[in-house]
Amino acid sequence: MPAESTAISITLNQQTVETGNATLQQVLAEHGWQQGRFVVVVNDNIVPKASHSTFQLTAGDCIDVLSPISGG
């Protein structure tokens, strides 16, 4: 039986997007978040950068990508 990729709906920075059965790292790369300094929060939990490649997304996940802001 061949493996089929099923599209799931997730929210990325308040935008609903459809993606295949993917890891967090794959979705970030698809949307231009490959390099730079940023923090990723999935369902109100910070996901360490070391876990992005193994963090499996599921339908309904809410992902926020936040850039640090410097200031005084």
VEXNUZA-113701 format. One record per residue (C-alpha): residue number from 1; residue in three letters; x, y, z. Coordinates in steps of 0.05 Angstrom, whole numbers, padded with zeros to 5 digits. Layout:
BEGIN
+------+------+--------+--------+--------+
: resi : resn :     px :     py :     pz :
+------+------+--------+--------+--------+
:  NUM :  ALA :      X :      Y :      Z :
...
+------+------+--------+--------+--------+
END
This chain:
BEGIN
+------+------+--------+--------+--------+
: resi : resn :     px :     py :     pz :
+------+------+--------+--------+--------+
:    1 :  MET :  00000 :  00000 :  00000 :
:    2 :  PRO :  00034 :  00065 : -00021 :
:    3 :  ALA :  00041 :  00121 :  00029 :
:    4 :  GLU : -00003 :  00180 :  00012 :
:    5 :  SER :  00010 :  00251 :  00033 :
:    6 :  THR : -00052 :  00280 :  00065 :
:    7 :  ALA : -00060 :  00355 :  00067 :
:    8 :  ILE : -00072 :  00386 :  00135 :
:    9 :  SER : -00093 :  00456 :  00154 :
:   10 :  ILE : -00050 :  00495 :  00202 :
:   11 :  THR : -00044 :  00567 :  00223 :
:   12 :  LEU :  00022 :  00601 :  00209 :
:   13 :  ASN :  00029 :  00672 :  00236 :
:   14 :  GLN : -00047 :  00680 :  00236 :
:   15 :  GLN : -00054 :  00655 :  00164 :
:   16 :  THR : -00088 :  00589 :  00149 :
:   17 :  VAL : -00044 :  00546 :  00104 :
:   18 :  GLU : -00049 :  00476 :  00076 :
:   19 :  THR :  00011 :  00431 :  00079 :
:   20 :  GLY :  00028 :  00358 :  00071 :
:   21 :  ASN :  00045 :  00313 :  00128 :
:   22 :  ALA :  00108 :  00352 :  00146 :
:   23 :  THR :  00156 :  00370 :  00201 :
:   24 :  LEU :  00161 :  00439 :  00230 :
:   25 :  GLN :  00228 :  00450 :  00194 :
:   26 :  GLN :  00197 :  00433 :  00126 :
:   27 :  VAL :  00139 :  00481 :  00135 :
:   28 :  LEU :  00186 :  00537 :  00159 :
:   29 :  ALA :  00230 :  00526 :  00098 :
:   30 :  GLU :  00170 :  00528 :  00051 :
:   31 :  HIS :  00153 :  00597 :  00078 :
:   32 :  GLY :  00222 :  00627 :  00078 :
:   33 :  TRP :  00242 :  00615 :  00150 :
:   34 :  GLN :  00308 :  00579 :  00140 :
:   35 :  GLN :  00360 :  00626 :  00166 :
:   36 :  GLY :  00364 :  00681 :  00216 :
:   37 :  ARG :  00344 :  00690 :  00288 :
:   38 :  PHE :  00273 :  00672 :  00306 :
:   39 :  VAL :  00234 :  00634 :  00358 :
:   40 :  VAL :  00179 :  00585 :  00339 :
:   41 :  VAL :  00118 :  00575 :  00383 :
:   42 :  VAL :  00070 :  00518 :  00368 :
:   43 :  ASN :  00005 :  00516 :  00407 :
:   44 :  ASP :  00034 :  00564 :  00459 :
:   45 :  ASN :  00097 :  00522 :  00470 :
:   46 :  ILE :  00166 :  00544 :  00448 :
:   47 :  VAL :  00198 :  00491 :  00403 :
:   48 :  PRO :  00274 :  00491 :  00408 :
:   49 :  LYS :  00311 :  00499 :  00342 :
:   50 :  ALA :  00344 :  00430 :  00353 :
:   51 :  SER :  00274 :  00398 :  00351 :
:   52 :  HIS :  00249 :  00432 :  00287 :
:   53 :  SER :  00271 :  00374 :  00242 :
:   54 :  THR :  00234 :  00321 :  00282 :
:   55 :  PHE :  00173 :  00361 :  00307 :
:   56 :  GLN :  00114 :  00330 :  00269 :
:   57 :  LEU :  00056 :  00378 :  00255 :
:   58 :  THR : -00016 :  00357 :  00261 :
:   59 :  ALA : -00081 :  00388 :  00234 :
:   60 :  GLY : -00101 :  00450 :  00272 :
:   61 :  ASP : -00032 :  00468 :  00299 :
:   62 :  CYS : -00022 :  00542 :  00310 :
:   63 :  ILE :  00049 :  00565 :  00294 :
:   64 :  ASP :  00077 :  00633 :  00310 :
:   65 :  VAL :  00146 :  00653 :  00284 :
:   66 :  LEU :  00174 :  00711 :  00325 :
:   67 :  SER :  00235 :  00754 :  00311 :
:   68 :  PRO :  00273 :  00783 :  00370 :
:   69 :  ILE :  00267 :  00858 :  00379 :
:   70 :  SER :  00324 :  00898 :  00409 :
:   71 :  GLY :  00311 :  00960 :  00449 :
:   72 :  GLY :  00323 :  00996 :  00512 :
+------+------+--------+--------+--------+
END
